[in-house]
Amino acid sequence: MKPFTALLMSLLLLPALMTPAQAARIKDISSVAGVRANQLVGYGLVVGLPGTGERNNAFAQQTFRTMLNNFGITVPENVRPKMNDVAPVAVHAELPPFAKPGQTIDITVSAIGEAKSLRGGTLLQTFLKGVDGRVYALAQGSLVVGGLGAEGADGSSIMINTPTVGRIPGGAMVEREVANSFSRGDTITFNLNRPDFTTAKRMAEVINDLVGPNSAQALDATSVQVYAPRDPGQRVSYLSSLENLTVDVADEAAKIIVNSRTGTVVIGQQVQLKPAAITHGGLIITISENPQVSQPNALAGGETVVVPNTTINVEQQDGRMFKLDTGTTLDDLVRAVNQVGVAPGDLVAILEALRQAGAIQGELVII
């Protein structure tokens, strides 16, 4: 029997493992090194537009002439063809891992000139290239555009969504397979989506408990390396068993995220506060202008003038103080803040003051 065969058979026959609380499958918290998508991009023409296309830009004219030359049609240099029904576009797509020649992928088409809308257009054959400059797919087809726009003779216009961007489901056919390292070497590596030393250690322990001692080891906070069979068929079955194992994911570091632009505050579950006393209150100053007209007596010989009259009102809000004891949790903090009734901006000020006082056990991140 080949190496790993007996192990694979035992793995496939194992009943479903019990899932502990706060646990997640390996496939949900990590990815396999070398198994990833690749971005493709291309430049092409959309034709058949109802007068919403290009407005005779130089690069659009050059593209149109090149296309006609490819079909054996030569346009004289002094002739400028109308481009109202044609638009130059950028085409991009994501090539999934293990995509084979003949399979189709979705593409997104975006106008890059002065076209007003791509609605009703058809993309002509476009090469989609990778970062290495090689062609990996060919795109072509009729666009599906969700937006629309309309314009009146007086210049008024309306636009819904974005009419200059469309999609073609299955609009590109894969022509070349991207090489990957999945079947190479004696190991496979899982990379955690969120690096954490504790989670990496626990993942290696779960795999070792099932497969055997020293079968997996955590290389760092992100990567866990596992010995695997070289035979591609066995490696697929082996990986299928491993990625469905459950790992008790470690709690995130204690953080408070503050968005100063929107007033959004997110407090992590592990955040705790040291003993502190907080008071909330402030002054409300209102300045109002009530100009008055000064009218002299009829025989005084003076002039009518406007006299400024400024009223300044200062209101002192009631201040409330609450005390935070040792080990105050998220629930306690939220309850206390709600009792005071502070606004988001005031809450940010309170959290910043607590950080300056060293009363926050966690990281305050302001974005």
Residue pairs with C-beta under 8 A, 6 or more apart in sequence:
2 229
2 231
2 234
3 229
4 228
4 229
4 231
4 234
4 238
5 234
7 211
7 212
7 238
8 229
8 234
8 237
8 238
8 241
11 210
11 211
11 237
11 238
11 241
12 237
12 241
14 210
14 241
17 245
17 246
19 246
20 246
20 248
21 248
22 248
22 249
23 246
23 247
23 248
23 249
24 246
24 247
24 249
25 243
25 244
25 245
25 246
25 247
26 190
26 203
26 206
26 242
26 243
26 244
26 245
26 246
26 247
27 243
27 244
29 192
29 193
29 194
29 199
29 247
29 249
30 190
30 191
30 192
30 193
30 203
30 224
31 190
31 191
31 193
32 182
32 188
32 189
32 190
32 191
32 239
33 181
33 188
33 189
33 190
33 191
33 223
34 180
34 181
34 182
34 189
35 97
35 98
35 180
35 182
36 97
36 180
37 94
37 95
37 96
37 97
38 94
38 95
38 130
38 131
38 136
38 178
39 92
39 93
39 94
39 95
39 130
39 131
40 92
40 93
40 94
40 95
40 128
40 129
40 130
40 136
40 137
40 172
41 90
41 91
41 92
41 93
41 128
41 129
42 90
42 91
42 92
42 126
42 127
42 128
42 129
42 139
43 63
43 88
43 89
43 90
43 91
43 126
44 88
44 89
44 91
44 109
44 123
44 124
44 125
44 126
44 139
45 63
45 64
45 67
45 86
45 87
45 88
45 89
45 123
45 124
45 126
46 53
46 86
46 87
46 88
46 89
46 109
46 111
46 115
46 118
46 121
46 122
46 123
46 124
46 143
47 85
47 86
47 121
47 122
47 124
48 85
48 120
48 121
48 122
49 84
49 85
49 86
49 87
49 115
49 117
49 118
49 119
49 120
49 121
50 85
50 119
50 120
51 84
51 85
52 84
52 87
52 115
52 116
52 117
52 118
52 119
52 163
53 83
53 84
53 85
53 86
53 87
53 115
53 116
53 121
54 60
54 83
54 84
54 86
54 87
54 88
54 113
54 114
54 115
55 83
55 84
55 113
55 114
56 80
56 82
56 83
57 83
57 88
57 113
57 114
59 88
59 113
60 83
60 86
60 87
60 88
60 113
61 80
61 81
61 83
63 88
64 81
64 83
64 86
65 75
67 124
68 74
68 75
75 81
87 111
87 113
87 115
87 118
87 121
88 111
88 112
88 113
88 115
89 109
89 110
89 111
89 112
89 118
89 123
90 109
90 110
90 112
91 107
91 108
91 109
91 110
91 123
91 126
91 128
91 139
91 172
92 107
92 108
92 110
92 128
93 105
93 106
93 107
93 108
93 128
93 137
93 139
93 172
94 105
95 105
95 130
95 136
95 137
95 174
95 178
96 105
97 178
97 180
98 177
98 180
98 182
99 105
99 174
99 177
99 178
100 174
100 177
101 174
101 175
101 176
101 177
102 173
102 174
103 173
103 174
104 170
104 171
104 172
104 173
104 174
105 137
105 170
105 171
105 172
105 174
106 167
106 168
106 169
106 170
106 171
106 172
107 128
107 139
107 167
107 168
107 171
107 172
108 165
108 166
108 167
109 118
109 123
109 143
109 165
109 166
109 167
109 168
110 164
110 165
111 118
111 164
111 165
115 164
116 149
116 151
116 163
116 164
117 145
117 147
117 148
117 149
117 163
117 164
118 143
118 145
118 163
118 164
118 165
118 166
119 143
119 145
119 147
119 148
119 163
119 166
120 143
120 145
121 142
121 143
121 145
121 166
122 141
122 142
122 143
123 139
123 140
123 141
123 142
123 143
123 168
123 171
124 140
125 138
125 139
125 140
126 138
126 139
126 140
127 135
127 138
127 139
128 135
128 136
128 137
128 138
128 139
128 172
129 135
129 136
130 136
130 178
134 176
135 175
135 176
136 174
136 175
136 176
136 178
137 172
137 173
137 174
137 175
137 176
138 172
138 173
138 175
139 168
139 171
139 172
140 171
140 172
141 168
141 170
141 171
142 168
143 166
143 167
143 168
144 166
144 167
144 168
144 169
145 163
145 165
145 166
146 161
146 162
146 166
147 159
147 160
147 161
147 162
147 163
147 164
147 165
148 159
148 160
148 161
148 163
149 157
149 158
149 159
149 160
149 163
150 157
150 158
151 157
151 158
182 188
182 235
183 230
183 232
183 235
185 230
186 227
186 228
186 230
187 225
187 226
187 227
187 228
188 225
188 226
188 228
188 235
188 239
189 219
189 223
189 224
189 225
189 226
190 203
190 223
190 224
190 226
191 222
191 223
192 199
192 200
192 203
192 221
192 222
192 223
192 224
194 252
195 220
195 221
195 222
196 221
196 249
196 250
196 252
197 218
197 220
197 221
198 250
199 247
199 249
199 250
200 218
200 219
200 220
200 221
200 222
200 223
200 224
201 218
202 247
202 248
202 249
202 250
203 216
203 218
203 224
203 247
204 216
204 217
204 218
204 224
206 245
206 246
206 247
207 215
207 216
207 224
207 226
207 242
207 245
208 214
208 215
208 216
210 241
210 245
211 226
211 242
215 226
215 227
216 224
216 225
216 226
216 227
217 224
217 225
218 224
219 225
226 242
228 235
228 238
228 239
229 235
229 238
251 269
251 270
252 268
252 270
253 268
253 270
253 362
253 363
254 268
254 270
254 271
254 272
254 361
254 362
254 363
255 268
255 271
255 362
255 363
255 364
255 365
256 265
256 266
256 267
256 268
256 271
256 351
256 360
256 362
256 363
256 364
256 365
257 264
257 265
257 266
257 268
257 365
257 367
258 264
258 265
258 348
258 351
258 364
258 365
258 366
258 367
259 265
259 367
260 348
260 366
260 367
263 343
263 344
263 345
263 348
264 344
265 344
265 347
265 348
265 351
267 330
267 333
267 334
268 330
268 362
269 330
270 362
271 329
271 330
271 333
271 360
271 361
271 362
272 327
272 328
272 329
272 361
272 362
273 324
273 328
273 333
273 354
273 359
273 360
273 361
274 324
274 326
274 358
274 359
274 360
274 361
275 323
275 324
275 325
275 326
275 359
276 323
276 324
276 354
276 357
276 359
277 321
277 322
277 323
277 324
278 321
278 322
278 323
278 324
278 336
278 340
278 350
278 353
278 354
279 319
279 320
279 321
280 319
280 320
280 321
280 340
280 342
280 346
280 350
281 316
281 317
281 318
281 319
281 320
282 317
283 314
283 315
283 316
283 317
284 314
284 315
284 316
284 317
285 312
285 313
285 314
285 315
286 312
286 313
286 314
286 315
287 310
287 311
287 312
287 313
288 310
288 311
288 313
289 308
289 309
289 310
289 311
290 309
290 310
290 311
291 306
291 307
291 308
291 309
292 306
292 307
292 309
293 304
293 305
293 306
293 307
294 304
294 305
294 306
294 307
295 304
296 302
296 303
296 304
320 339
320 340
322 336
322 339
322 340
324 332
324 333
324 336
324 359
337 347
337 350
342 350
348 366
351 360
351 364
352 364
352 366
354 360
355 364
